[in-house]
């Protein structure tokens, strides 16, 4: 991270989304604890997690199924701030991220808990160092207003092998998916943190542009994002084949706190 430009201070007012995971029960007014449940079945989409003194611990357990059989190996524990789908057999639903014919298997009532068209989010996490794992945070088009609203602000994607003692590698940027108004622009960045320890990523998006930062410093500047609702997803993935001899389960990452504000804020 060569930039020294500081992010703007967070808004002085109370966040619209705020969770420090201090209580041992997930707040259902903030979170859906399934990963894109409409494209699969409930036992495959349900997140595994628990709480400790550090906050919420996302887990991949030894007995956890792949999110979809077609995507194996891919196991995921995810929290998201909304969900939407059409009826069984339809292609309508949040985050149609694959071009190979996703269809609704589990119809899911629309729930938009936090999905601003412009805003700011600060996510404090500790990434996984378990082999084959990735921790990520994305702002994705909810698609409940229009099937064209598919774009994504990738706040960060941190592979376990990218985590170092003094600096870590991550990917961040914008993914167009099928939104013709956007151009995919992802880049790898190096940040001067041990990402396995608590650190904070920030995304600010709106009419003036999109900014992504880490530990209060700008790491990416991107064009303005179309003004449609984006919901937040925080995910722990395991994408490597599972070995029966692997004794390292559960594979884990921590979410320490999340703060989000709705509004079109000035970029850095």
Buried (B, 14 or more C-beta within 10 A) or exposed (E): BEBEEEBBEBBEEEBBBBBEBEEEEBEEEBBBBBBBBBBBEEEBBBBBBEBEEEBBBBBBBEEBBBBBEEBEEBBBBBBBBBBBBBEEEEEBBBBBBEEEEBBBBBBBEEBBBBBBBBBBBBBBBBBBBBEBBBBBBBBBBBBBBEBBBBBBBBBBBBBBEBBBEEBBBBBBBBBBBBBEEBEEBEEEBBBBBBBBEBBBBBBBBBEBBBBBBBBBBBBBBBEBBBBBBBBBBBBBBBBBEBEEEBEEBBBBBBBBBBBBBBEBBEBB
